[in-house]
Amino acid sequence: MAEIWFYHLQNAPLEKVLPNLLERSLERGWKAVIQATSDERVDALDATLWTYAEDAFLAHGTQRDGDAERQPVWLTTGTDNPNGAKIRFLVEGADVQGALNEPGADYDRVLLMFNGNDDTELGSARAQWKVLKEQGHALAYWQQTDDGRWVKKA
């Protein structure tokens, strides 16, 4: 059963935090899937991963690019795991349960990343935590500090 970690963004936006977490995942040898709830967010993340640093980029693909199985990072609005990822990032309040119930969802870790300054995302994260806790999943809650580090709170 996958570990499910909740990442509470408070001081930096998703676009600043996600590339570092993806780099660390790829260093572990894990492919990644990023699930958003809108095509607009997928497009924005697609652009971010190519341009987040002057001297680096993260190779990735979307449905538009194809060849999912060859991509180290896959961006989608769906619940599938076409690149055989071991870690899944859910953003914008994407549903963890849908991703976990998908055939081939053999993740080592699932991260639900939510903006603590957005009432909708915060409410979605709280509701999902409650349901997943009741189902007996192994959960962890990480909160961003003022200096951008992560502290495990639960």
Secondary structure by P-SEA (a helix, b strand, c coil): cbbbbbbbbccccccccaaaaaaaaaaacbbbbbbbccaaaaaaaaaaaacccccbbbbbccccccccccccbbbcccccccccccbbbbcccccaaaaaacccccccccccccccccaaaaaaaaaaaaaaaaaccbbbbbbbcccccccccc
